[in-house]
Amino acid sequence: MSLKKESWKPGTMIYPVPAVLVSCGATPEEYNLFTVAWTGTICSDPAMCYISVRPERHSYEIIKRTGEFVINLTTESLARATDWCGVRSGRDYDKFAEMGLTAIPSAVVNAPAVAESPVSIECRVKNIVPLGTHDMFIADVVNVLVDEEFIDAESGKLDMEKARPLAYCHGEYFGLGKALGHFGWSVRKKPRKKAKVRK
C-alpha cells in the first residue's frame, strides 16, 4: 500500500455505481429507455430514490411531464443493451425494439418496466432539483417488481448474486465478484463452542 497521494481536480469519483436502465413514457408510442449511473437510495422510510438527468436528454421532458419512471436494475447479460441505450437517443430509435427488450406494464405507474430486468423500481417524481449539468429527480418508490427466477424458494429473499448485476466504474462496466459478507457480519458474535464433558 502506497502512502503517496496525488491531488486531482474535483470530480465524480464515487465508484462503482449501478448502471440502470430507466424506462419512461405514458403510452407505447412514447416509451423510451435510457441509461443512468447517477442514481441511488436517499431514504428508507418512506422509500425514496433519485436519478440525475441532463435536461437535453430525450427522456428528460417525458419524465418531467408524466412525473413517473421505472429504474430497471441491469445484469451482465444486459451489458450491451445498457451501453447502447446510453449512447443512442430515443428521438432516433425505438430502443426496446432495437435491443430486443420487452416493455411490460408496471403495477402502479404508467411508465413501462423491462421484463428482462431482475428488479424494476416504480417511481413517482416528488421534486426536481436543478444542480448544474444534471437535474435531480427525487422520487417516491411506489412499487417494486421482482422476477420470480431470482427469489430463493426457501427464504423468499432476492438472490442478486444469481442475477449477476452490472456495475459502472469510471467509464467501464463490470460484473460483481463473490459476496464477501452480509450486513453486520463484522460485529456478529461467533457461536460459543460447547465445552467438552469429561467422562
C-alpha positions in Angstrom: 0.0 0.0 0.0 1.4 3.4 -1.0 1.0 6.3 1.3 1.7 8.8 -1.6 -1.4 10.5 -3.0 -2.0 12.8 -6.0 -4.4 15.6 -5.9 -6.9 15.6 -8.9 -9.4 18.3 -9.7 -12.9 17.8 -8.1 -14.8 15.1 -10.0 -17.3 12.3 -9.7 -15.1 9.6 -8.4 -17.6 7.7 -6.2 -17.3 4.3 -7.9 -18.6 1.7 -8.6 -22.2 2.7 -9.1 -25.1 0.8 -10.6 -25.7 1.2 -14.3 -29.5 1.1 -14.6 -32.0 1.3 -17.5 -34.6 3.9 -16.8 -37.9 3.4 -18.6 -40.5 6.2 -19.1 -43.5 7.2 -21.2 -47.2 7.2 -20.6 -48.1 5.4 -23.9 -46.4 2.8 -26.1 -45.8 5.4 -28.7 -43.5 7.4 -26.4 -42.0 4.5 -24.4 -38.2 5.1 -24.0 -35.2 3.7 -22.3 -32.0 5.4 -21.3 -29.0 4.5 -19.2 -28.3 6.2 -15.8 -25.4 5.8 -13.5 -26.2 8.8 -11.2 -28.8 7.1 -9.2 -29.3 5.7 -5.7 -31.3 5.5 -2.5 -31.9 8.6 -0.5 -34.4 7.4 2.2 -35.6 4.1 3.6 -38.9 5.1 5.1 -40.6 6.4 3.1 -38.7 4.6 0.4 -37.2 7.3 -1.9 -34.6 7.3 -4.6 -33.3 9.6 -7.3 -31.9 9.8 -10.8 -29.9 12.7 -12.1 -30.6 13.5 -15.8 -29.2 16.1 -18.3 -32.0 18.4 -19.4 -31.1 17.9 -23.1 -31.8 14.1 -22.9 -34.9 13.0 -24.8 -36.4 11.3 -21.7 -36.0 14.4 -19.5 -39.1 16.1 -20.8 -41.1 12.9 -20.8 -40.4 12.3 -17.1 -40.9 15.9 -16.3 -44.3 15.9 -17.9 -45.6 12.5 -16.7 -43.9 12.5 -13.3 -43.2 8.8 -13.4 -40.4 6.5 -14.4 -39.0 3.0 -13.6 -35.5 2.1 -12.5 -34.6 -1.3 -14.0 -31.6 -3.0 -12.5 -29.2 -4.5 -15.1 -27.2 -7.7 -15.3 -24.2 -8.9 -17.2 -26.5 -10.3 -19.9 -27.9 -6.8 -20.3 -24.5 -5.1 -20.6 -24.7 -4.4 -24.3 -28.2 -3.0 -24.1 -27.3 -0.9 -21.1 -24.4 0.7 -23.0 -26.3 1.1 -26.3 -29.3 2.8 -24.6 -26.9 5.3 -23.1 -25.3 6.4 -26.3 -28.3 6.4 -28.6 -31.3 8.8 -28.5 -34.9 7.8 -28.2 -35.5 10.6 -30.7 -34.0 8.4 -33.4 -34.6 4.8 -32.2 -37.2 2.6 -30.6 -34.8 1.3 -28.0 -37.0 -1.6 -26.8 -37.2 -2.9 -30.4 -33.5 -2.3 -31.3 -32.3 -4.1 -28.2 -34.9 -6.9 -28.2 -36.2 -5.8 -24.8 -39.8 -6.3 -23.6 -41.9 -3.4 -22.3 -44.4 -4.7 -19.7 -47.0 -2.8 -17.7 -45.9 -1.6 -14.3 -48.3 -2.3 -11.3 -48.7 1.3 -10.2 -47.1 3.8 -12.6 -47.9 4.3 -16.3 -44.3 4.0 -17.4 -43.3 0.5 -18.6 -40.9 -1.9 -16.8 -38.3 -4.0 -18.6 -39.2 -7.7 -18.5 -35.6 -8.8 -18.7 -34.6 -6.9 -15.6 -34.4 -8.8 -12.3 -35.8 -5.8 -10.3 -37.9 -2.9 -11.6 -38.5 0.0 -9.2 -41.6 2.1 -9.9 -41.1 5.7 -9.1 -43.2 8.9 -8.9 -41.5 12.2 -9.0 -41.7 14.2 -5.8 -39.3 17.1 -6.6 -36.9 18.2 -9.4 -33.7 19.9 -8.2 -31.6 21.8 -10.8 -27.9 21.2 -10.0 -25.8 22.2 -13.0 -25.1 19.7 -15.8 -27.9 17.5 -14.3 -31.2 17.9 -12.7 -32.1 15.5 -9.8 -35.5 13.8 -10.0 -36.3 12.9 -6.4 -39.0 10.2 -6.3 -41.1 8.1 -4.1 -40.8 4.4 -4.7 -44.4 3.3 -5.2 -43.9 -0.4 -6.1 -41.1 -2.9 -6.8 -41.4 -5.7 -9.4 -39.1 -8.7 -8.8 -38.5 -11.6 -11.2 -39.5 -14.8 -9.5 -36.4 -16.5 -11.1 -34.2 -14.7 -8.6 -36.3 -15.3 -5.4 -35.0 -18.0 -3.2 -37.7 -20.6 -2.8 -36.9 -21.4 0.8 -36.1 -18.0 2.3 -38.2 -15.8 0.0 -35.2 -13.4 -0.3 -33.9 -11.9 -3.5 -30.8 -13.6 -4.8 -29.0 -10.8 -6.6 -25.8 -12.8 -6.9 -27.7 -15.2 -9.1 -28.8 -12.3 -11.3 -25.2 -11.2 -11.9 -25.7 -7.4 -11.5 -23.8 -4.9 -13.6 -21.8 -2.0 -12.2 -20.2 1.1 -13.8 -16.8 2.3 -12.8 -15.0 5.3 -14.3 -16.2 4.7 -17.9 -16.2 0.9 -17.8 -18.8 -1.8 -17.0 -18.0 -4.6 -14.5 -19.7 -7.7 -13.2 -19.7 -8.1 -9.4 -17.4 -10.6 -7.7 -18.3 -13.1 -5.0 -20.1 -12.0 -1.8 -17.6 -11.2 1.0 -20.1 -11.0 3.8 -23.5 -9.9 4.8 -24.6 -6.7 6.6 -23.3 -6.7 10.2 -21.0 -9.7 9.7 -18.0 -7.8 11.1 -19.6 -7.5 14.5 -21.5 -10.7 14.7 -20.7 -12.8 17.7 -19.3 -16.2 16.9 -21.3 -19.1 18.4 -19.6 -20.4 21.6 -18.1 -23.8 21.3 -19.6 -26.4 23.6 -17.3 -27.4 26.4 -16.2 -31.0 26.3 -17.7 -33.1 29.1 -15.1 -35.3 30.7 -16.4 -38.8 31.5 
